[in-house]
Amino acid sequence: MTARTVSYGGGREALLEATVRVVARAGLRKLTNRAVAEEAGVTHGLVGHHFGSRDALIEAAMRYVVERSVAESELESPTGSVDDFARGLVDLVAADPEIQAFQYELSLEARRRPELTRFIREQNDAYRSAVRKALDGMGIGHVSDLDLAVFATLDGLVFHQVTEDRPEDTEAGLTALRALLRAAGAQ
């Protein structure tokens, strides 16, 4: 492990990023305060200080990655054109696949631990809302449950890129999705 320097006031974010890396690499069952602290290069007491409990740490990390993913995915088209829809998705996944892997690990663990289901619902609701907003911007938000279908498609494309590391397939899928959105009435 490479030694990390955490700047004053940067401990919380460093711990969230470390949480993502630990879970993406070893799974949620290997998530401990010590593992996160070691990954972040801080004392393990800092994890408890910032988050209190493991579930609070998981929740904060989930919100952190969803916020980053939505902001960086460029779902919304600045021009209102379907051609710009999700234009940053391939690069987002390629730049930091651990963020996506963390979310899939959390989703799979929720099957075994139902108390985590609320985190997954919150995560998926945030993504679906971002998709709905993007569809509204393209003039097709009125199509019933289209946001769900588009979100599920994007989620599947991201999953395949994370597991197969074939960004060209993700781009091909996005091209096909954009064609479907055009047919649904986008500008």
C-alpha positions as CSV (number, residue, x, y, z in Angstrom):
1,M,0.0,0.0,0.0
2,T,1.2,3.5,-0.8
3,A,1.4,5.9,2.0
4,R,-1.3,8.7,1.7
5,T,-1.2,12.1,3.2
6,V,-4.6,13.4,4.3
7,S,-4.8,17.1,4.6
8,Y,-6.4,18.8,7.5
9,G,-10.2,18.7,7.0
10,G,-9.9,16.1,4.3
11,G,-10.3,13.1,6.5
12,R,-14.0,12.5,5.9
13,E,-13.6,12.4,2.1
14,A,-10.4,10.3,2.3
15,L,-12.4,7.8,4.4
16,L,-15.3,7.7,1.9
17,E,-12.8,7.1,-1.0
18,A,-11.1,4.4,1.1
19,T,-14.4,2.8,1.8
20,V,-15.2,2.6,-1.9
21,R,-11.8,1.0,-2.7
22,V,-12.0,-1.5,0.2
23,V,-15.5,-2.6,-0.9
24,A,-14.7,-2.6,-4.6
25,R,-11.6,-4.7,-4.0
26,A,-12.6,-7.1,-1.3
27,G,-16.4,-6.9,-0.9
28,L,-18.7,-5.4,1.8
29,R,-17.9,-8.2,4.2
30,K,-14.3,-7.1,4.4
31,L,-15.3,-3.5,5.3
32,T,-14.0,-2.7,8.8
33,N,-12.9,0.5,10.4
34,R,-9.3,-0.8,10.4
35,A,-9.4,-1.7,6.7
36,V,-10.8,1.7,5.8
37,A,-8.3,3.6,8.1
38,E,-5.4,1.6,6.7
39,E,-6.5,2.3,3.1
40,A,-7.0,6.0,3.9
41,G,-3.7,6.3,5.9
42,V,-5.3,7.5,9.1
43,T,-6.0,6.0,12.5
44,H,-9.0,3.7,12.8
45,G,-10.5,6.0,15.5
46,L,-11.1,8.6,12.8
47,V,-13.6,6.3,11.1
48,G,-15.7,6.1,14.2
49,H,-15.4,9.8,14.9
50,H,-16.7,10.7,11.4
51,F,-19.4,8.0,11.0
52,G,-20.1,6.3,14.3
53,S,-21.3,3.0,12.8
54,R,-20.5,0.7,9.9
55,D,-24.0,1.3,8.4
56,A,-23.5,5.1,8.7
57,L,-20.2,4.7,6.8
58,I,-21.9,2.6,4.1
59,E,-24.7,5.1,3.7
60,A,-22.4,8.0,3.5
61,A,-20.2,6.2,1.0
62,M,-23.2,5.3,-1.1
63,R,-24.4,8.9,-1.2
64,Y,-20.9,10.1,-2.0
65,V,-20.5,7.8,-5.0
66,V,-24.1,8.4,-6.3
67,E,-23.6,12.2,-6.1
68,R,-20.2,11.9,-7.9
69,S,-21.5,9.5,-10.5
70,V,-24.6,11.6,-11.4
71,A,-22.6,14.8,-11.6
72,E,-19.8,13.2,-13.7
73,S,-22.0,11.1,-16.0
74,E,-23.2,14.0,-18.0
75,L,-26.6,12.4,-18.5
76,E,-28.3,15.7,-19.2
77,S,-27.7,17.1,-22.7
78,P,-26.6,20.8,-22.5
79,T,-28.1,21.2,-26.0
80,G,-31.3,19.3,-25.4
81,S,-30.2,16.9,-28.1
82,V,-30.3,13.1,-27.7
83,D,-26.9,13.0,-29.3
84,D,-25.3,14.4,-26.2
85,F,-27.2,12.1,-23.8
86,A,-24.8,10.3,-21.3
87,R,-21.8,11.5,-23.3
88,G,-19.5,11.2,-20.3
89,L,-20.6,7.7,-19.2
90,V,-17.9,5.6,-20.8
91,D,-15.1,7.9,-19.6
92,L,-16.6,8.0,-16.1
93,V,-16.5,4.2,-15.8
94,A,-13.1,3.9,-17.3
95,A,-11.6,6.6,-15.0
96,D,-12.8,5.0,-11.8
97,P,-14.5,1.6,-12.1
98,E,-14.2,1.1,-8.3
99,I,-17.0,3.6,-7.7
100,Q,-19.3,1.5,-9.9
101,A,-18.0,-1.8,-8.4
102,F,-18.7,-0.5,-4.9
103,Q,-22.4,0.1,-5.9
104,Y,-22.8,-3.4,-7.4
105,E,-21.2,-4.9,-4.3
106,L,-23.6,-3.0,-2.1
107,S,-26.5,-4.2,-4.3
108,L,-25.5,-7.8,-4.1
109,E,-25.0,-7.6,-0.3
110,A,-28.5,-6.2,0.0
111,R,-29.8,-9.5,-1.2
112,R,-28.3,-11.1,1.9
113,R,-28.9,-8.2,4.3
114,P,-32.3,-6.7,3.7
115,E,-31.5,-3.8,6.0
116,L,-29.3,-2.5,3.1
117,T,-32.2,-2.5,0.7
118,R,-33.1,1.1,1.6
119,F,-29.6,2.2,0.5
120,I,-30.1,0.5,-2.9
121,R,-33.5,2.0,-3.3
122,E,-32.2,5.5,-2.5
123,Q,-29.3,5.0,-4.9
124,N,-31.5,3.8,-7.7
125,D,-34.1,6.5,-7.1
126,A,-31.3,9.1,-7.4
127,Y,-30.2,7.7,-10.7
128,R,-33.7,7.3,-12.0
129,S,-34.4,10.9,-11.1
130,A,-31.3,12.1,-12.9
131,V,-32.5,10.1,-16.0
132,R,-36.0,11.5,-15.7
133,K,-34.5,15.0,-15.6
134,A,-32.4,14.3,-18.7
135,L,-35.4,12.9,-20.6
136,D,-37.4,16.0,-19.7
137,G,-34.7,18.1,-21.1
138,M,-34.9,16.2,-24.4
139,G,-38.6,16.6,-24.5
140,I,-39.6,12.9,-23.9
141,G,-40.1,12.8,-20.1
142,H,-43.8,12.2,-20.7
143,V,-43.4,8.6,-21.8
144,S,-44.5,6.4,-18.9
145,D,-41.7,4.5,-17.1
146,L,-39.2,5.4,-19.9
147,D,-36.9,6.6,-17.1
148,L,-36.9,3.1,-15.6
149,A,-36.1,1.4,-18.9
150,V,-33.3,3.9,-19.7
151,F,-31.8,3.7,-16.2
152,A,-31.8,-0.1,-16.3
153,T,-30.1,0.0,-19.7
154,L,-27.5,2.4,-18.5
155,D,-26.9,0.3,-15.4
156,G,-26.5,-2.8,-17.5
157,L,-24.0,-1.1,-19.8
158,V,-22.0,0.2,-16.8
159,F,-22.0,-3.3,-15.2
160,H,-20.7,-4.8,-18.4
161,Q,-18.0,-2.2,-18.7
162,V,-16.9,-2.7,-15.1
163,T,-16.8,-6.5,-15.4
164,E,-15.6,-6.9,-19.0
165,D,-13.6,-3.7,-19.5
166,R,-14.9,-3.2,-23.0
167,P,-15.7,0.5,-23.3
168,E,-16.4,0.1,-27.0
169,D,-19.4,-2.1,-26.1
170,T,-20.7,0.6,-23.7
171,E,-20.4,3.2,-26.5
172,A,-22.2,0.9,-29.0
173,G,-24.9,0.4,-26.4
174,L,-25.3,4.1,-25.9
175,T,-25.5,4.7,-29.6
176,A,-28.3,2.2,-29.8
177,L,-30.0,3.7,-26.8
178,R,-29.8,7.2,-28.4
179,A,-31.4,5.8,-31.5
180,L,-34.3,4.4,-29.4
181,L,-34.7,7.7,-27.7
182,R,-34.9,9.5,-31.0
183,A,-37.6,7.1,-32.0
184,A,-39.4,7.9,-28.8
185,G,-39.6,11.5,-29.8
186,A,-36.5,13.2,-28.5
187,Q,-35.1,16.2,-30.3
